[in-house]
Amino acid sequence: MKILVANPNTSTGVTDRLVASGKLVASPGTELLPMTAPRGVPYIATRAEAAIGSAMMLEMLAERRGTFDAAIVAAFGDPGLGGARELFDFPVVGMAEAAMLVACTLGRKFAIVSFAKALEPWFAEIVEWHGMSGRCAAIRTPDEGFRSIDDVQHEKEQVLIDLALATVKNDGADVVILAGAPLAGLANTIRDRVPVPLVDGIQAAVTMAEGLVRLNPRKATQGTYRRPAAKDSKGLAGPLADVIGHRDS
């Protein structure tokens, strides 16, 4: 089984961290294929940046289509997830959605803890988009900034632990999601220092992607996720233009 780990950010260091964390839970024989956006921003933290990442995600999936069995949108806000499920016939899993669904199997209420204050409003909208607002106890981030996106989980480790502990004590969280691609793998490091289950987004997504490949669901031909009708385009990357124009089969 081959799973594309498509990072819509431009940080290859973050992609490497995602793949390393995903390999900790991948089944024998599952290959994780890394891909990093060639254009965009080092990490997505705003609506505008998510819109850029969404376009990059569709380009990336179109470019590599046919070389993998399932794809992961490897950014916590799931940029491009809905569009990808419309266009493509392979399973596409979002890290945020996977993390929240897994969290809901471990407790009634989950909290989201992440590394940057700017993420809070966007993450709140993503939780609502996925229909999970009623299960989300809190979204907590540090007040201070950070120095390096590649090392933020080490730089902020104790701060993130303290935030997780506070969500359990003050917000009634039964589960804590460590949100954001740069935090991949941190849950394994600090799991014994937080008294509730911790969920790693990429690990949840890898596990879910493997299951969907085995289930082999058909592509919808009716409903809101059916493939849109063929349409001409101008200036798009060739593989994506071919998918949109139905010239890919």
Phi and psi restraints in degrees (value plus and minus 20) as a CYANA .aco file:
   2 LYS   PHI    -139.1   -99.1
   2 LYS   PSI     107.0   147.0
   3 ILE   PHI    -141.1  -101.1
   3 ILE   PSI     103.6   143.6
   4 LEU   PHI    -101.2   -61.2
   4 LEU   PSI     104.0   144.0
   5 VAL   PHI    -120.0   -80.0
   5 VAL   PSI      75.2   115.2
   6 ALA   PHI    -118.6   -78.6
   6 ALA   PSI      86.5   126.5
   7 ASN   PHI    -112.3   -72.3
   7 ASN   PSI      91.6   131.6
   8 PRO   PHI     -98.7   -58.7
   8 PRO   PSI     -14.2    25.8
   9 ASN   PHI    -114.6   -74.6
   9 ASN   PSI     150.3   190.3
  10 THR   PHI    -119.0   -79.0
  10 THR   PSI     -16.0    24.0
  11 SER   PHI    -106.9   -66.9
  11 SER   PSI      88.7   128.7
  12 THR   PHI     -89.0   -49.0
  12 THR   PSI     -48.3    -8.3
  13 GLY   PHI     -82.5   -42.5
  13 GLY   PSI     -59.0   -19.0
  14 VAL   PHI     -87.1   -47.1
  14 VAL   PSI     -60.7   -20.7
  15 THR   PHI     -79.2   -39.2
  15 THR   PSI     -64.8   -24.8
  16 ASP   PHI     -80.1   -40.1
  16 ASP   PSI     -59.8   -19.8
  17 ARG   PHI     -86.6   -46.6
  17 ARG   PSI     -60.0   -20.0
  18 LEU   PHI     -80.2   -40.2
  18 LEU   PSI     -67.7   -27.7
  19 VAL   PHI     -85.0   -45.0
  19 VAL   PSI     -62.1   -22.1
  20 ALA   PHI     -81.1   -41.1
  20 ALA   PSI     -61.4   -21.4
  21 SER   PHI     -88.5   -48.5
  21 SER   PSI     -62.5   -22.5
  22 GLY   PHI     -82.1   -42.1
  22 GLY   PSI     -55.0   -15.0
  23 LYS   PHI     -84.6   -44.6
  23 LYS   PSI     -42.6    -2.6
  24 LEU   PHI     -85.2   -45.2
  24 LEU   PSI     -43.8    -3.8
  25 VAL   PHI    -138.8   -98.8
  25 VAL   PSI     -26.7    13.3
  26 ALA   PHI     -85.9   -45.9
  26 ALA   PSI     124.5   164.5
  27 SER   PHI     -91.9   -51.9
  27 SER   PSI     135.2   175.2
  28 PRO   PHI     -76.1   -36.1
  28 PRO   PSI     113.4   153.4
  29 GLY   PHI      72.8   112.8
  29 GLY   PSI     -31.0     9.0
  30 THR   PHI    -105.8   -65.8
  30 THR   PSI     108.4   148.4
  31 GLU   PHI    -129.7   -89.7
  31 GLU   PSI     107.8   147.8
  32 LEU   PHI    -118.0   -78.0
  32 LEU   PSI     100.7   140.7
  33 LEU   PHI    -121.6   -81.6
  33 LEU   PSI      92.7   132.7
  34 PRO   PHI     -99.5   -59.5
  34 PRO   PSI     124.1   164.1
  35 MET   PHI    -169.1  -129.1
  35 MET   PSI     110.8   150.8
  36 THR   PHI    -137.7   -97.7
  36 THR   PSI     119.3   159.3
  37 ALA   PHI     -78.9   -38.9
  37 ALA   PSI     112.7   152.7
  38 PRO   PHI     -98.0   -58.0
  38 PRO   PSI     -36.0     4.0
  39 ARG   PHI    -159.6  -119.6
  39 ARG   PSI     135.3   175.3
  40 GLY   PHI     110.6   150.6
  40 GLY   PSI    -162.4  -122.4
  41 VAL   PHI    -143.4  -103.4
  41 VAL   PSI     138.3   178.3
  42 PRO   PHI     -82.9   -42.9
  42 PRO   PSI     -55.0   -15.0
  43 TYR   PHI    -171.1  -131.1
  43 TYR   PSI     125.4   165.4
  44 ILE   PHI    -109.6   -69.6
  44 ILE   PSI     106.2   146.2
  45 ALA   PHI    -155.3  -115.3
  45 ALA   PSI     -25.6    14.4
  46 THR   PHI    -154.9  -114.9
  46 THR   PSI     149.1   189.1
  47 ARG   PHI     -81.4   -41.4
  47 ARG   PSI     -62.6   -22.6
  48 ALA   PHI     -82.7   -42.7
  48 ALA   PSI     -63.9   -23.9
  49 GLU   PHI     -86.4   -46.4
  49 GLU   PSI     -53.3   -13.3
  50 ALA   PHI     -86.8   -46.8
  50 ALA   PSI     -55.7   -15.7
  51 ALA   PHI     -84.9   -44.9
  51 ALA   PSI     -61.2   -21.2
  52 ILE   PHI     -82.6   -42.6
  52 ILE   PSI     -66.0   -26.0
  53 GLY   PHI     -82.9   -42.9
  53 GLY   PSI     -53.2   -13.2
  54 SER   PHI     -83.1   -43.1
  54 SER   PSI     -65.1   -25.1
  55 ALA   PHI     -83.5   -43.5
  55 ALA   PSI     -62.0   -22.0
  56 MET   PHI     -83.3   -43.3
  56 MET   PSI     -58.9   -18.9
  57 MET   PHI     -81.0   -41.0
  57 MET   PSI     -65.2   -25.2
  58 LEU   PHI     -83.7   -43.7
  58 LEU   PSI     -59.5   -19.5
  59 GLU   PHI     -82.2   -42.2
  59 GLU   PSI     -64.3   -24.3
  60 MET   PHI     -83.9   -43.9
  60 MET   PSI     -64.4   -24.4
  61 LEU   PHI     -86.4   -46.4
  61 LEU   PSI     -59.0   -19.0
  62 ALA   PHI     -85.8   -45.8
  62 ALA   PSI     -60.5   -20.5
  63 GLU   PHI     -82.6   -42.6
  63 GLU   PSI     -59.6   -19.6
  64 ARG   PHI    -119.8   -79.8
  64 ARG   PSI     -15.3    24.7
  65 ARG   PHI     -74.3   -34.3
  65 ARG   PSI     115.6   155.6
  66 GLY   PHI      74.7   114.7
  66 GLY   PSI     -25.2    14.8
  67 THR   PHI    -129.7   -89.7
  67 THR   PSI     -16.9    23.1
  68 PHE   PHI    -168.5  -128.5
  68 PHE   PSI     147.9   187.9
  69 ASP   PHI    -118.4   -78.4
  69 ASP   PSI     -47.9    -7.9
  70 ALA   PHI    -174.5  -134.5
  70 ALA   PSI     139.6   179.6
  71 ALA   PHI    -148.4  -108.4
  71 ALA   PSI     129.1   169.1
  72 ILE   PHI    -135.9   -95.9
  72 ILE   PSI     107.4   147.4
  73 VAL   PHI     -98.1   -58.1
  73 VAL   PSI      80.4   120.4
  74 ALA   PHI    -111.8   -71.8
  74 ALA   PSI      35.9    75.9
  75 ALA   PHI    -166.7  -126.7
  75 ALA   PSI     120.5   160.5
  76 PHE   PHI     -84.6   -44.6
  76 PHE   PSI     -47.0    -7.0
  77 GLY   PHI    -101.8   -61.8
  77 GLY   PSI     -17.6    22.4
  78 ASP   PHI      36.6    76.6
  78 ASP   PSI      25.1    65.1
  79 PRO   PHI     -82.9   -42.9
  79 PRO   PSI     109.2   149.2
  80 GLY   PHI      64.2   104.2
  80 GLY   PSI     -18.8    21.2
  81 LEU   PHI     -80.8   -40.8
  81 LEU   PSI     -69.4   -29.4
  82 GLY   PHI     -81.4   -41.4
  82 GLY   PSI     -64.7   -24.7
  83 GLY   PHI     -83.6   -43.6
  83 GLY   PSI     -59.0   -19.0
  84 ALA   PHI     -83.9   -43.9
  84 ALA   PSI     -59.4   -19.4
  85 ARG   PHI     -88.9   -48.9
  85 ARG   PSI     -48.1    -8.1
  86 GLU   PHI     -88.3   -48.3
  86 GLU   PSI     -69.2   -29.2
  87 LEU   PHI     -97.5   -57.5
  87 LEU   PSI     -56.1   -16.1
  88 PHE   PHI    -129.6   -89.6
  88 PHE   PSI     137.9   177.9
  89 ASP   PHI    -123.4   -83.4
  89 ASP   PSI     -13.2    26.8
  90 PHE   PHI    -124.2   -84.2
  90 PHE   PSI     136.7   176.7
  91 PRO   PHI     -83.3   -43.3
  91 PRO   PSI     114.8   154.8
  92 VAL   PHI    -143.8  -103.8
  92 VAL   PSI     102.9   142.9
  93 VAL   PHI    -134.0   -94.0
  93 VAL   PSI     114.1   154.1
  94 GLY   PHI    -116.6   -76.6
  94 GLY   PSI     119.4   159.4
  95 MET   PHI     -81.4   -41.4
  95 MET   PSI     -62.0   -22.0
  96 ALA   PHI     -86.3   -46.3
  96 ALA   PSI     -68.7   -28.7
  97 GLU   PHI     -80.2   -40.2
  97 GLU   PSI     -65.6   -25.6
  98 ALA   PHI     -81.3   -41.3
  98 ALA   PSI     -64.0   -24.0
  99 ALA   PHI     -82.5   -42.5
  99 ALA   PSI     -62.5   -22.5
 100 MET   PHI     -89.3   -49.3
 100 MET   PSI     -60.0   -20.0
 101 LEU   PHI     -85.1   -45.1
 101 LEU   PSI     -61.7   -21.7
 102 VAL   PHI     -84.0   -44.0
 102 VAL   PSI     -62.7   -22.7
 103 ALA   PHI     -78.8   -38.8
 103 ALA   PSI     -55.8   -15.8
 104 CYS   PHI     -89.7   -49.7
 104 CYS   PSI     -36.5     3.5
 105 THR   PHI    -107.6   -67.6
 105 THR   PSI     -26.6    13.4
 106 LEU   PHI    -130.2   -90.2
 106 LEU   PSI     -32.8     7.2
 107 GLY   PHI    -194.9  -154.9
 107 GLY   PSI     151.8   191.8
 108 ARG   PHI     -96.9   -56.9
 108 ARG   PSI     -63.8   -23.8
 109 LYS   PHI    -142.0  -102.0
 109 LYS   PSI     115.9   155.9
 110 PHE   PHI    -136.8   -96.8
 110 PHE   PSI     134.1   174.1
 111 ALA   PHI    -135.8   -95.8
 111 ALA   PSI     131.7   171.7
 112 ILE   PHI    -131.0   -91.0
 112 ILE   PSI     105.3   145.3
 113 VAL   PHI    -139.8   -99.8
 113 VAL   PSI     108.6   148.6
 114 SER   PHI    -159.7  -119.7
 114 SER   PSI    -192.5  -152.5
 115 PHE   PHI    -126.7   -86.7
 115 PHE   PSI     -26.4    13.6
 116 ALA   PHI    -161.3  -121.3
 116 ALA   PSI     114.3   154.3
 117 LYS   PHI     -79.4   -39.4
 117 LYS   PSI     -54.2   -14.2
 118 ALA   PHI     -82.2   -42.2
 118 ALA   PSI     -40.1    -0.1
 119 LEU   PHI     -95.7   -55.7
 119 LEU   PSI     -41.2    -1.2
 120 GLU   PHI     -77.4   -37.4
 120 GLU   PSI     -72.4   -32.4
 121 PRO   PHI     -85.2   -45.2
 121 PRO   PSI     -58.1   -18.1
 122 TRP   PHI     -85.9   -45.9
 122 TRP   PSI     -64.4   -24.4
 123 PHE   PHI     -81.8   -41.8
 123 PHE   PSI     -58.5   -18.5
 124 ALA   PHI     -80.9   -40.9
 124 ALA   PSI     -59.8   -19.8
 125 GLU   PHI     -88.6   -48.6
 125 GLU   PSI     -56.2   -16.2
 126 ILE   PHI     -86.1   -46.1
 126 ILE   PSI     -62.3   -22.3
 127 VAL   PHI     -78.6   -38.6
 127 VAL   PSI     -64.1   -24.1
 128 GLU   PHI     -85.7   -45.7
 128 GLU   PSI     -62.0   -22.0
 129 TRP   PHI     -78.8   -38.8
 129 TRP   PSI     -56.0   -16.0
 130 HIS   PHI    -104.5   -64.5
 130 HIS   PSI     -18.6    21.4
 131 GLY   PHI      53.6    93.6
 131 GLY   PSI       7.0    47.0
 132 MET   PHI    -131.0   -91.0
 132 MET   PSI     -11.7    28.3
 133 SER   PHI     -77.7   -37.7
 133 SER   PSI     -55.6   -15.6
 134 GLY   PHI     -90.1   -50.1
 134 GLY   PSI     -36.4     3.6
 135 ARG   PHI    -122.3   -82.3
 135 ARG   PSI     -25.3    14.7
 136 CYS   PHI    -113.7   -73.7
 136 CYS   PSI      95.6   135.6
 137 ALA   PHI     -97.0   -57.0
 137 ALA   PSI     -55.1   -15.1
 138 ALA   PHI    -192.9  -152.9
 138 ALA   PSI     137.5   177.5
 139 ILE   PHI    -143.0  -103.0
 139 ILE   PSI     101.0   141.0
 140 ARG   PHI    -147.4  -107.4
 140 ARG   PSI     116.7   156.7
 141 THR   PHI    -160.6  -120.6
 141 THR   PSI     139.9   179.9
 142 PRO   PHI     -89.5   -49.5
 142 PRO   PSI     134.2   174.2
 143 ASP   PHI     -99.2   -59.2
 143 ASP   PSI     -47.1    -7.1
 144 GLU   PHI    -109.3   -69.3
 144 GLU   PSI     136.8   176.8
 145 GLY   PHI     -98.7   -58.7
 145 GLY   PSI    -192.6  -152.6
 146 PHE   PHI    -157.3  -117.3
 146 PHE   PSI     146.1   186.1
 147 ARG   PHI    -112.4   -72.4
 147 ARG   PSI     -63.7   -23.7
 148 SER   PHI    -158.9  -118.9
 148 SER   PSI     110.4   150.4
 149 ILE   PHI     -85.6   -45.6
 149 ILE   PSI     -52.1   -12.1
 150 ASP   PHI     -92.2   -52.2
 150 ASP   PSI     -45.2    -5.2
 151 ASP   PHI    -136.0   -96.0
 151 ASP   PSI      -7.0    33.0
 152 VAL   PHI     -83.1   -43.1
 152 VAL   PSI     -53.9   -13.9
 153 GLN   PHI     -87.6   -47.6
 153 GLN   PSI     -50.7   -10.7
 154 HIS   PHI     -97.9   -57.9
 154 HIS   PSI     -62.7   -22.7
 155 GLU   PHI     -80.7   -40.7
 155 GLU   PSI     -59.5   -19.5
 156 LYS   PHI    -127.0   -87.0
 156 LYS   PSI      -3.9    36.1
 157 GLU   PHI     -73.9   -33.9
 157 GLU   PSI     -72.5   -32.5
 158 GLN   PHI     -87.4   -47.4
 158 GLN   PSI     -57.0   -17.0
 159 VAL   PHI     -81.6   -41.6
 159 VAL   PSI     -63.1   -23.1
 160 LEU   PHI     -86.5   -46.5
 160 LEU   PSI     -57.9   -17.9
 161 ILE   PHI     -82.7   -42.7
 161 ILE   PSI     -65.1   -25.1
 162 ASP   PHI     -82.0   -42.0
 162 ASP   PSI     -59.1   -19.1
 163 LEU   PHI     -85.4   -45.4
 163 LEU   PSI     -61.5   -21.5
 164 ALA   PHI     -82.3   -42.3
 164 ALA   PSI     -64.6   -24.6
 165 LEU   PHI     -81.8   -41.8
 165 LEU   PSI     -58.2   -18.2
 166 ALA   PHI     -87.2   -47.2
 166 ALA   PSI     -56.4   -16.4
 167 THR   PHI     -87.2   -47.2
 167 THR   PSI     -52.6   -12.6
 168 VAL   PHI     -89.8   -49.8
 168 VAL   PSI     -65.7   -25.7
 169 LYS   PHI     -93.7   -53.7
 169 LYS   PSI     -64.4   -24.4
 170 ASN   PHI    -119.8   -79.8
 170 ASN   PSI     -47.3    -7.3
 171 ASP   PHI    -129.6   -89.6
 171 ASP   PSI     -24.2    15.8
 172 GLY   PHI      53.0    93.0
 172 GLY   PSI       8.8    48.8
 173 ALA   PHI     -91.5   -51.5
 173 ALA   PSI     110.8   150.8
 174 ASP   PHI    -109.3   -69.3
 174 ASP   PSI     -41.7    -1.7
 175 VAL   PHI    -164.0  -124.0
 175 VAL   PSI     127.7   167.7
 176 VAL   PHI    -142.7  -102.7
 176 VAL   PSI     107.0   147.0
 177 ILE   PHI    -115.7   -75.7
 177 ILE   PSI     104.9   144.9
 178 LEU   PHI    -109.6   -69.6
 178 LEU   PSI      84.1   124.1
 179 ALA   PHI    -119.5   -79.5
 179 ALA   PSI     119.8   159.8
 180 GLY   PHI      94.3   134.3
 180 GLY   PSI     113.3   153.3
 181 ALA   PHI     -74.2   -34.2
 181 ALA   PSI     -58.3   -18.3
 182 PRO   PHI     -84.3   -44.3
 182 PRO   PSI     -34.0     6.0
 183 LEU   PHI    -114.9   -74.9
 183 LEU   PSI     -13.0    27.0
 184 ALA   PHI     -77.1   -37.1
 184 ALA   PSI     110.2   150.2
 185 GLY   PHI      73.3   113.3
 185 GLY   PSI     -36.2     3.8
 186 LEU   PHI     -85.6   -45.6
 186 LEU   PSI     -54.0   -14.0
 187 ALA   PHI     -77.6   -37.6
 187 ALA   PSI     -58.7   -18.7
 188 ASN   PHI     -86.8   -46.8
 188 ASN   PSI     -53.0   -13.0
 189 THR   PHI     -93.7   -53.7
 189 THR   PSI     -57.6   -17.6
 190 ILE   PHI    -132.1   -92.1
 190 ILE   PSI      -9.3    30.7
 191 ARG   PHI     -78.4   -38.4
 191 ARG   PSI     -51.5   -11.5
 192 ASP   PHI    -103.8   -63.8
 192 ASP   PSI     -19.8    20.2
 193 ARG   PHI    -127.2   -87.2
 193 ARG   PSI     -18.2    21.8
 194 VAL   PHI    -148.1  -108.1
 194 VAL   PSI     111.1   151.1
 195 PRO   PHI    -103.7   -63.7
 195 PRO   PSI      -6.9    33.1
 196 VAL   PHI    -152.3  -112.3
 196 VAL   PSI     145.6   185.6
 197 PRO   PHI     -81.4   -41.4
 197 PRO   PSI     122.0   162.0
 198 LEU   PHI    -128.2   -88.2
 198 LEU   PSI     119.4   159.4
 199 VAL   PHI    -135.3   -95.3
 199 VAL   PSI     108.1   148.1
 200 ASP   PHI    -118.8   -78.8
 200 ASP   PSI     104.1   144.1
 201 GLY   PHI     -80.7   -40.7
 201 GLY   PSI     -64.1   -24.1
 202 ILE   PHI     -90.0   -50.0
 202 ILE   PSI     -54.8   -14.8
 203 GLN   PHI     -87.4   -47.4
 203 GLN   PSI     -60.8   -20.8
 204 ALA   PHI     -82.0   -42.0
 204 ALA   PSI     -61.0   -21.0
 205 ALA   PHI     -88.6   -48.6
 205 ALA   PSI     -60.7   -20.7
 206 VAL   PHI     -81.9   -41.9
 206 VAL   PSI     -65.9   -25.9
 207 THR   PHI     -81.5   -41.5
 207 THR   PSI     -62.4   -22.4
 208 MET   PHI     -89.2   -49.2
 208 MET   PSI     -60.5   -20.5
 209 ALA   PHI     -82.3   -42.3
 209 ALA   PSI     -62.4   -22.4
 210 GLU   PHI     -79.6   -39.6
 210 GLU   PSI     -63.8   -23.8
 211 GLY   PHI     -83.6   -43.6
 211 GLY   PSI     -60.1   -20.1
 212 LEU   PHI     -87.3   -47.3
 212 LEU   PSI     -56.9   -16.9
 213 VAL   PHI     -82.5   -42.5
 213 VAL   PSI     -62.1   -22.1
 214 ARG   PHI     -86.9   -46.9
 214 ARG   PSI     -57.3   -17.3
 215 LEU   PHI     -89.3   -49.3
 215 LEU   PSI     -48.4    -8.4
 216 ASN   PHI      32.8    72.8
 216 ASN   PSI      37.5    77.5
 217 PRO   PHI     -89.1   -49.1
 217 PRO   PSI     128.9   168.9
 218 ARG   PHI     -95.7   -55.7
 218 ARG   PSI     138.4   178.4
 219 LYS   PHI     -98.2   -58.2
 219 LYS   PSI     114.8   154.8
 220 ALA   PHI     -83.5   -43.5
 220 ALA   PSI     117.2   157.2
 221 THR   PHI    -132.4   -92.4
 221 THR   PSI     -24.8    15.2
 222 GLN   PHI    -154.3  -114.3
 222 GLN   PSI     148.8   188.8
 223 GLY   PHI      65.4   105.4
 223 GLY   PSI    -197.6  -157.6
 224 THR   PHI     -95.9   -55.9
 224 THR   PSI     -33.1     6.9
 225 TYR   PHI    -126.8   -86.8
 225 TYR   PSI      -3.4    36.6
 226 ARG   PHI     -86.5   -46.5
 226 ARG   PSI     138.0   178.0
 227 ARG   PHI     -89.4   -49.4
 227 ARG   PSI     111.0   151.0
 228 PRO   PHI     -83.3   -43.3
 228 PRO   PSI     135.2   175.2
 229 ALA   PHI     -81.5   -41.5
 229 ALA   PSI     133.9   173.9
 230 ALA   PHI     -78.5   -38.5
 230 ALA   PSI     122.5   162.5
 231 LYS   PHI    -167.4  -127.4
 231 LYS   PSI     119.3   159.3
 232 ASP   PHI     -91.5   -51.5
 232 ASP   PSI     135.8   175.8
 233 SER   PHI    -163.6  -123.6
 233 SER   PSI     149.8   189.8
 234 LYS   PHI    -157.8  -117.8
 234 LYS   PSI     105.9   145.9
 235 GLY   PHI      61.8   101.8
 235 GLY   PSI     -19.0    21.0
 236 LEU   PHI     -97.7   -57.7
 236 LEU   PSI     138.4   178.4
 237 ALA   PHI     -75.9   -35.9
 237 ALA   PSI     120.7   160.7
 238 GLY   PHI     -72.1   -32.1
 238 GLY   PSI     -70.4   -30.4
 239 PRO   PHI     -80.6   -40.6
 239 PRO   PSI     -59.1   -19.1
 240 LEU   PHI     -89.5   -49.5
 240 LEU   PSI     -61.4   -21.4
 241 ALA   PHI     -79.0   -39.0
 241 ALA   PSI     -57.5   -17.5
 242 ASP   PHI     -86.9   -46.9
 242 ASP   PSI     -59.7   -19.7
 243 VAL   PHI     -85.4   -45.4
 243 VAL   PSI     -65.4   -25.4
 244 ILE   PHI     -86.0   -46.0
 244 ILE   PSI     -54.7   -14.7
 245 GLY   PHI    -109.1   -69.1
 245 GLY   PSI     -15.1    24.9
 246 HIS   PHI      39.8    79.8
 246 HIS   PSI      15.5    55.5
 247 ARG   PHI    -124.0   -84.0
 247 ARG   PSI       0.0    40.0
 248 ASP   PHI    -122.6   -82.6
 248 ASP   PSI     -17.8    22.2
